[in-house]
């Protein structure tokens, strides 16, 4: 009987050790997933900031081109302020 109890205790100990191993492995996997998610979030934020800067720069370029076109038309029609002051 003592042998059966020893065997059961040994099996219980092995099962508990294996369970703890699995729990630790799951925790490590979860930690890695959280780290990857944080890295992805940071990359997304950087991309968002770069896109915003690009869009602002493009908008400014479009405005400058439009102003240049307006000035060109005014010059062609003789409506430019500089021509009026002469």
ZANU-526816 format. One record per atom (N, C-alpha, C, O): residue number from 1; residue in three letters; chain; atom name; x, y, z. Coordinates in steps of 0.02 Angstrom, whole numbers, plus 50000, padded with zeros to 5 digits. Layout:
N
ATOM   seq   type   mol   atom       u       v       w
ATOM   NUM    ALA     A     CA       X       Y       Z
...
END
This chain:
86
ATOM   seq   type   mol   atom       u       v       w
ATOM     1    UNK     A      N   50041   49941   50000
ATOM     1    UNK     A     CA   50000   50000   50000
ATOM     1    UNK     A      C   50043   50062   50000
ATOM     1    UNK     A      O   50028   50111   49966
ATOM     2    UNK     A      N   50097   50060   50038
ATOM     2    UNK     A     CA   50142   50118   50041
ATOM     2    UNK     A      C   50172   50132   49973
ATOM     2    UNK     A      O   50184   50189   49955
ATOM     3    UNK     A      N   50184   50078   49936
ATOM     3    UNK     A     CA   50213   50086   49869
ATOM     3    UNK     A      C   50163   50121   49822
ATOM     3    UNK     A      O   50183   50164   49783
ATOM     4    UNK     A      N   50099   50104   49828
ATOM     4    UNK     A     CA   50048   50136   49786
ATOM     4    UNK     A      C   50042   50210   49804
ATOM     4    UNK     A      O   50033   50252   49761
ATOM     5    UNK     A      N   50046   50225   49869
ATOM     5    UNK     A     CA   50042   50295   49891
ATOM     5    UNK     A      C   50102   50334   49866
ATOM     5    UNK     A      O   50097   50392   49847
ATOM     6    UNK     A      N   50161   50302   49868
ATOM     6    UNK     A     CA   50222   50335   49844
ATOM     6    UNK     A      C   50216   50349   49769
ATOM     6    UNK     A      O   50234   50403   49745
ATOM     7    UNK     A      N   50191   50300   49733
ATOM     7    UNK     A     CA   50182   50307   49661
ATOM     7    UNK     A      C   50133   50363   49646
ATOM     7    UNK     A      O   50144   50404   49601
ATOM     8    UNK     A      N   50078   50365   49683
ATOM     8    UNK     A     CA   50027   50418   49673
ATOM     8    UNK     A      C   50056   50486   49689
ATOM     8    UNK     A      O   50044   50534   49653
ATOM     9    UNK     A      N   50095   50490   49743
ATOM     9    UNK     A     CA   50126   50554   49762
ATOM     9    UNK     A      C   50176   50576   49710
ATOM     9    UNK     A      O   50182   50635   49695
ATOM    10    UNK     A      N   50214   50528   49684
ATOM    10    UNK     A     CA   50263   50543   49632
ATOM    10    UNK     A      C   50228   50568   49568
ATOM    10    UNK     A      O   50250   50617   49538
ATOM    11    UNK     A      N   50175   50535   49549
ATOM    11    UNK     A     CA   50136   50555   49490
ATOM    11    UNK     A      C   50106   50624   49500
ATOM    11    UNK     A      O   50107   50666   49455
ATOM    12    UNK     A      N   50080   50636   49560
ATOM    12    UNK     A     CA   50051   50702   49575
ATOM    12    UNK     A      C   50105   50756   49570
ATOM    12    UNK     A      O   50093   50810   49543
ATOM    13    UNK     A      N   50164   50742   49596
ATOM    13    UNK     A     CA   50219   50790   49593
ATOM    13    UNK     A      C   50240   50805   49521
ATOM    13    UNK     A      O   50253   50862   49503
ATOM    14    UNK     A      N   50244   50752   49481
ATOM    14    UNK     A     CA   50262   50760   49411
ATOM    14    UNK     A      C   50209   50800   49373
ATOM    14    UNK     A      O   50224   50843   49333
ATOM    15    UNK     A      N   50146   50785   49387
ATOM    15    UNK     A     CA   50090   50821   49355
ATOM    15    UNK     A      C   50091   50894   49375
ATOM    15    UNK     A      O   50081   50938   49333
ATOM    16    UNK     A      N   50104   50908   49438
ATOM    16    UNK     A     CA   50106   50977   49462
ATOM    16    UNK     A      C   50164   51014   49429
ATOM    16    UNK     A      O   50157   51072   49409
ATOM    17    UNK     A      N   50222   50982   49422
ATOM    17    UNK     A     CA   50280   51013   49391
ATOM    17    UNK     A      C   50265   51027   49318
ATOM    17    UNK     A      O   50283   51081   49292
ATOM    18    UNK     A      N   50234   50980   49284
ATOM    18    UNK     A     CA   50217   50990   49213
ATOM    18    UNK     A      C   50166   51046   49205
ATOM    18    UNK     A      O   50172   51087   49159
ATOM    19    UNK     A      N   50118   51049   49250
ATOM    19    UNK     A     CA   50068   51103   49248
ATOM    19    UNK     A      C   50101   51171   49257
ATOM    19    UNK     A      O   50085   51219   49222
ATOM    20    UNK     A      N   50147   51175   49304
ATOM    20    UNK     A     CA   50183   51238   49316
ATOM    20    UNK     A      C   50225   51257   49255
ATOM    20    UNK     A      O   50230   51316   49238
ATOM    21    UNK     A      N   50253   51207   49222
ATOM    21    UNK     A     CA   50291   51220   49160
ATOM    21    UNK     A      C   50246   51250   49106
ATOM    21    UNK     A      O   50264   51298   49073
ATOM    22    UNK     A      N   50186   51220   49098
ATOM    22    UNK     A     CA   50139   51245   49048
ATOM    22    UNK     A      C   50115   51315   49065
ATOM    22    UNK     A      O   50109   51358   49020
ATOM    23    UNK     A      N   50102   51327   49128
ATOM    23    UNK     A     CA   50080   51394   49148
ATOM    23    UNK     A      C   50134   51445   49133
ATOM    23    UNK     A      O   50120   51499   49107
ATOM    24    UNK     A      N   50197   51428   49149
ATOM    24    UNK     A     CA   50252   51474   49136
ATOM    24    UNK     A      C   50261   51485   49061
ATOM    24    UNK     A      O   50273   51541   49039
ATOM    25    UNK     A      N   50254   51432   49022
ATOM    25    UNK     A     CA   50259   51437   48949
ATOM    25    UNK     A      C   50203   51483   48922
ATOM    25    UNK     A      O   50216   51525   48879
ATOM    26    UNK     A      N   50143   51473   48948
ATOM    26    UNK     A     CA   50087   51515   48926
ATOM    26    UNK     A      C   50098   51588   48945
ATOM    26    UNK     A      O   50083   51634   48906
ATOM    27    UNK     A      N   50126   51599   49004
ATOM    27    UNK     A     CA   50141   51667   49027
ATOM    27    UNK     A      C   50193   51699   48982
ATOM    27    UNK     A      O   50187   51758   48964
ATOM    28    UNK     A      N   50245   51661   48964
ATOM    28    UNK     A     CA   50297   51687   48920
ATOM    28    UNK     A      C   50269   51704   48851
ATOM    28    UNK     A      O   50286   51756   48822
ATOM    29    UNK     A      N   50225   51661   48826
ATOM    29    UNK     A     CA   50193   51674   48761
ATOM    29    UNK     A      C   50150   51737   48764
ATOM    29    UNK     A      O   50152   51778   48718
ATOM    30    UNK     A      N   50113   51745   48818
ATOM    30    UNK     A     CA   50071   51804   48826
ATOM    30    UNK     A      C   50114   51867   48831
ATOM    30    UNK     A      O   50097   51919   48803
ATOM    31    UNK     A      N   50169   51863   48868
ATOM    31    UNK     A     CA   50215   51920   48874
ATOM    31    UNK     A      C   50243   51940   48806
ATOM    31    UNK     A      O   50247   52000   48789
ATOM    32    UNK     A      N   50263   51890   48766
ATOM    32    UNK     A     CA   50290   51904   48699
ATOM    32    UNK     A      C   50237   51937   48656
ATOM    32    UNK     A      O   50251   51983   48618
ATOM    33    UNK     A      N   50175   51912   48660
ATOM    33    UNK     A     CA   50120   51941   48621
ATOM    33    UNK     A      C   50108   52013   48640
ATOM    33    UNK     A      O   50096   52056   48597
ATOM    34    UNK     A      N   50110   52028   48705
ATOM    34    UNK     A     CA   50101   52097   48728
ATOM    34    UNK     A      C   50157   52142   48703
ATOM    34    UNK     A      O   50145   52199   48684
ATOM    35    UNK     A      N   50218   52116   48704
ATOM    35    UNK     A     CA   50275   52155   48680
ATOM    35    UNK     A      C   50267   52170   48605
ATOM    35    UNK     A      O   50280   52226   48583
ATOM    36    UNK     A      N   50247   52120   48567
ATOM    36    UNK     A     CA   50237   52130   48495
ATOM    36    UNK     A      C   50181   52180   48482
ATOM    36    UNK     A      O   50186   52221   48437
ATOM    37    UNK     A      N   50129   52177   48522
ATOM    37    UNK     A     CA   50073   52223   48514
ATOM    37    UNK     A      C   50095   52295   48529
ATOM    37    UNK     A      O   50076   52341   48494
ATOM    38    UNK     A      N   50136   52302   48580
ATOM    38    UNK     A     CA   50161   52369   48598
ATOM    38    UNK     A      C   50206   52395   48542
ATOM    38    UNK     A      O   50203   52454   48525
ATOM    39    UNK     A      N   50249   52352   48514
ATOM    39    UNK     A     CA   50292   52372   48458
ATOM    39    UNK     A      C   50250   52392   48398
ATOM    39    UNK     A      O   50265   52441   48364
ATOM    40    UNK     A      N   50198   52353   48384
ATOM    40    UNK     A     CA   50154   52368   48327
ATOM    40    UNK     A      C   50119   52435   48337
ATOM    40    UNK     A      O   50112   52475   48290
ATOM    41    UNK     A      N   50097   52447   48398
ATOM    41    UNK     A     CA   50062   52509   48414
ATOM    41    UNK     A      C   50109   52568   48403
ATOM    41    UNK     A      O   50089   52620   48377
ATOM    42    UNK     A      N   50172   52560   48425
ATOM    42    UNK     A     CA   50222   52613   48418
ATOM    42    UNK     A      C   50237   52626   48343
ATOM    42    UNK     A      O   50242   52683   48322
ATOM    43    UNK     A      N   50243   52572   48305
ATOM    43    UNK     A     CA   50256   52579   48233
ATOM    43    UNK     A      C   50197   52614   48199
ATOM    43    UNK     A      O   50207   52656   48155
ATOM    44    UNK     A      N   50137   52596   48219
ATOM    44    UNK     A     CA   50078   52626   48189
ATOM    44    UNK     A      C   50076   52701   48205
ATOM    44    UNK     A      O   50058   52741   48162
ATOM    45    UNK     A      N   50094   52719   48266
ATOM    45    UNK     A     CA   50094   52790   48285
ATOM    45    UNK     A      C   50145   52828   48244
ATOM    45    UNK     A      O   50132   52884   48221
ATOM    46    UNK     A      N   50204   52799   48234
ATOM    46    UNK     A     CA   50256   52832   48194
ATOM    46    UNK     A      C   50232   52840   48122
ATOM    46    UNK     A      O   50243   52893   48092
ATOM    47    UNK     A      N   50200   52789   48095
ATOM    47    UNK     A     CA   50174   52793   48028
ATOM    47    UNK     A      C   50120   52847   48022
ATOM    47    UNK     A      O   50117   52883   47972
ATOM    48    UNK     A      N   50079   52852   48073
ATOM    48    UNK     A     CA   50026   52902   48073
ATOM    48    UNK     A      C   50056   52972   48074
ATOM    48    UNK     A      O   50033   53017   48038
ATOM    49    UNK     A      N   50108   52982   48114
ATOM    49    UNK     A     CA   50141   53048   48117
ATOM    49    UNK     A      C   50174   53065   48051
ATOM    49    UNK     A      O   50171   53122   48029
ATOM    50    UNK     A      N   50206   53016   48020
ATOM    50    UNK     A     CA   50239   53028   47956
ATOM    50    UNK     A      C   50187   53045   47903
ATOM    50    UNK     A      O   50198   53089   47862
ATOM    51    UNK     A      N   50130   53009   47904
ATOM    51    UNK     A     CA   50077   53022   47855
ATOM    51    UNK     A      C   50049   53092   47864
ATOM    51    UNK     A      O   50036   53128   47816
ATOM    52    UNK     A      N   50039   53112   47926
ATOM    52    UNK     A     CA   50012   53179   47940
ATOM    52    UNK     A      C   50060   53232   47914
ATOM    52    UNK     A      O   50038   53281   47884
ATOM    53    UNK     A      N   50125   53223   47925
ATOM    53    UNK     A     CA   50174   53270   47900
ATOM    53    UNK     A      C   50174   53273   47825
ATOM    53    UNK     A      O   50179   53327   47795
ATOM    54    UNK     A      N   50169   53215   47793
ATOM    54    UNK     A     CA   50168   53212   47720
ATOM    54    UNK     A      C   50106   53247   47692
ATOM    54    UNK     A      O   50110   53285   47644
ATOM    55    UNK     A      N   50049   53234   47723
ATOM    55    UNK     A     CA   49987   53266   47700
ATOM    55    UNK     A      C   49990   53342   47708
ATOM    55    UNK     A      O   49969   53379   47664
ATOM    56    UNK     A      N   50016   53365   47765
ATOM    56    UNK     A     CA   50022   53437   47776
ATOM    56    UNK     A      C   50069   53467   47723
ATOM    56    UNK     A      O   50053   53519   47695
ATOM    57    UNK     A      N   50125   53435   47711
ATOM    57    UNK     A     CA   50173   53460   47662
ATOM    57    UNK     A      C   50141   53462   47592
ATOM    57    UNK     A      O   50150   53511   47555
ATOM    58    UNK     A      N   50105   53410   47575
ATOM    58    UNK     A     CA   50072   53408   47509
ATOM    58    UNK     A      C   50019   53463   47504
ATOM    58    UNK     A      O   50013   53495   47452
ATOM    59    UNK     A      N   49981   53473   47558
ATOM    59    UNK     A     CA   49931   53526   47558
ATOM    59    UNK     A      C   49962   53595   47547
ATOM    59    UNK     A      O   49935   53636   47511
ATOM    60    UNK     A      N   50018   53606   47580
ATOM    60    UNK     A     CA   50053   53670   47571
ATOM    60    UNK     A      C   50077   53678   47499
ATOM    60    UNK     A      O   50073   53733   47471
ATOM    61    UNK     A      N   50102   53625   47470
ATOM    61    UNK     A     CA   50126   53628   47401
ATOM    61    UNK     A      C   50068   53643   47354
ATOM    61    UNK     A      O   50076   53683   47307
ATOM    62    UNK     A      N   50011   53612   47365
ATOM    62    UNK     A     CA   49952   53624   47323
ATOM    62    UNK     A      C   49930   53697   47329
ATOM    62    UNK     A      O   49913   53729   47279
ATOM    63    UNK     A      N   49930   53722   47391
ATOM    63    UNK     A     CA   49910   53792   47401
ATOM    63    UNK     A      C   49958   53839   47365
ATOM    63    UNK     A      O   49937   53887   47333
ATOM    64    UNK     A      N   50023   53825   47370
ATOM    64    UNK     A     CA   50072   53868   47335
ATOM    64    UNK     A      C   50064   53865   47260
ATOM    64    UNK     A      O   50069   53915   47225
ATOM    65    UNK     A      N   50050   53805   47234
ATOM    65    UNK     A     CA   50040   53798   47162
ATOM    65    UNK     A      C   49977   53836   47140
ATOM    65    UNK     A      O   49977   53869   47088
ATOM    66    UNK     A      N   49924   53832   47179
ATOM    66    UNK     A     CA   49862   53867   47163
ATOM    66    UNK     A      C   49873   53942   47164
ATOM    66    UNK     A      O   49849   53979   47121
ATOM    67    UNK     A      N   49910   53966   47215
ATOM    67    UNK     A     CA   49924   54037   47219
ATOM    67    UNK     A      C   49966   54060   47159
ATOM    67    UNK     A      O   49955   54114   47132
ATOM    68    UNK     A      N   50013   54018   47139
ATOM    68    UNK     A     CA   50054   54033   47080
ATOM    68    UNK     A      C   50011   54037   47017
ATOM    68    UNK     A      O   50022   54081   46975
ATOM    69    UNK     A      N   49964   53991   47011
ATOM    69    UNK     A     CA   49919   53992   46954
ATOM    69    UNK     A      C   49875   54055   46954
ATOM    69    UNK     A      O   49865   54086   46902
ATOM    70    UNK     A      N   49850   54073   47013
ATOM    70    UNK     A     CA   49810   54134   47018
ATOM    70    UNK     A      C   49851   54195   46999
ATOM    70    UNK     A      O   49828   54239   46961
ATOM    71    UNK     A      N   49912   54199   47024
ATOM    71    UNK     A     CA   49956   54255   47007
ATOM    71    UNK     A      C   49971   54257   46932
ATOM    71    UNK     A      O   49974   54310   46902
ATOM    72    UNK     A      N   49980   54198   46902
ATOM    72    UNK     A     CA   49993   54195   46830
ATOM    72    UNK     A      C   49934   54221   46790
ATOM    72    UNK     A      O   49943   54258   46742
ATOM    73    UNK     A      N   49873   54202   46810
ATOM    73    UNK     A     CA   49813   54226   46776
ATOM    73    UNK     A      C   49806   54301   46785
ATOM    73    UNK     A      O   49790   54337   46737
ATOM    74    UNK     A      N   49818   54325   46845
ATOM    74    UNK     A     CA   49813   54397   46858
ATOM    74    UNK     A      C   49864   54435   46816
ATOM    74    UNK     A      O   49847   54488   46788
ATOM    75    UNK     A      N   49925   54409   46811
ATOM    75    UNK     A     CA   49975   54442   46770
ATOM    75    UNK     A      C   49954   54444   46697
ATOM    75    UNK     A      O   49962   54494   46663
ATOM    76    UNK     A      N   49927   54388   46673
ATOM    76    UNK     A     CA   49906   54384   46603
ATOM    76    UNK     A      C   49850   54434   46590
ATOM    76    UNK     A      O   49848   54465   46536
ATOM    77    UNK     A      N   49805   54442   46637
ATOM    77    UNK     A     CA   49748   54488   46627
ATOM    77    UNK     A      C   49764   54559   46648
ATOM    77    UNK     A      O   49723   54604   46640
ATOM    78    UNK     A      N   49824   54569   46674
ATOM    78    UNK     A     CA   49843   54636   46696
ATOM    78    UNK     A      C   49809   54657   46760
ATOM    78    UNK     A      O   49798   54716   46772
ATOM    79    UNK     A      N   49791   54609   46802
ATOM    79    UNK     A     CA   49755   54625   46863
ATOM    79    UNK     A      C   49800   54618   46925
ATOM    79    UNK     A      O   49775   54625   46981
ATOM    80    UNK     A      N   49863   54605   46916
ATOM    80    UNK     A     CA   49908   54596   46973
ATOM    80    UNK     A      C   49916   54661   47011
ATOM    80    UNK     A      O   49922   54714   46979
ATOM    81    UNK     A      N   49918   54659   47076
ATOM    81    UNK     A     CA   49924   54719   47117
ATOM    81    UNK     A      C   49986   54760   47098
ATOM    81    UNK     A      O   49985   54822   47098
ATOM    82    UNK     A      N   50039   54725   47083
ATOM    82    UNK     A     CA   50101   54760   47066
ATOM    82    UNK     A      C   50092   54802   47003
ATOM    82    UNK     A      O   50120   54857   46998
ATOM    83    UNK     A      N   50054   54777   46956
ATOM    83    UNK     A     CA   50041   54814   46894
ATOM    83    UNK     A      C   49995   54874   46907
ATOM    83    UNK     A      O   50000   54925   46873
ATOM    84    UNK     A      N   49950   54868   46957
ATOM    84    UNK     A     CA   49903   54922   46972
ATOM    84    UNK     A      C   49940   54981   47004
ATOM    84    UNK     A      O   49917   55038   46996
ATOM    85    UNK     A      N   49994   54971   47038
ATOM    85    UNK     A     CA   50029   55024   47074
ATOM    85    UNK     A      C   50071   55067   47027
ATOM    85    UNK     A      O   50091   55122   47046
ATOM    86    UNK     A      N   50084   55045   46967
ATOM    86    UNK     A     CA   50126   55082   46920
ATOM    86    UNK     A      C   50094   55143   46893
ATOM    86    UNK     A      O   50124   55179   46853
END
